[in-house]
Amino acid sequence: MTKAEAAKALKRFTDGFNEANRELDPARNQSFESGALLALDAAVVKASRG
């Protein structure tokens, strides 16, 4: 992987990750997170939706 390809992949990941967290979308979070971070963010989504 070239530096340009790596930068593009990182940007794609970061943009998607941030959008999923802004939207509080648990289905999208699974595309970017796993393990403890996914569990933590799932709890945040649940609490936010009251």
N, C-alpha and C positions, 0 to 999 in steps of 0.2 A: 504494500500500500504506500502510495506517495504521500508527501506532506499535504498536498492539495486535496487528495482523496480523504485523508484523515480529518482535515479541517472541515470538509463538507459533511462527513459522517457525524462529527461532533456537533456541528451546527444543527443538523437534522434531529439528532437526539435531544439536544438542549431545547430547541424550539418545541418539539413534541412533548417533552417532559414538563416544560413550563405551562404549555397550553392545557395539558391534562390536569395539572394542579390548579390552574385558574378556574377551570370549569368544574372542579370537584367531581370528575367523572371516574368512578372506580374501574370501569371497563378499560378505559384508556390508560389508567395507572398501571394495569397489569402488563401493558406493552413496554413499560419503561422501568418497572420496579419489581423486586422480588424479596422474599424473606422478611426480615424485620422492618425494613423501610416500607414495604407494601402493607404490612400489618399496621404500622403506625399511621400511614396515610389513610388506610381504610377506616380507622377509628376517627380520624379528623373529619373525613367525609361524613361519616355517620353522625357525629356530633354536630356538624354544621347544618345538617338537614333536619335536625331536631326531632 
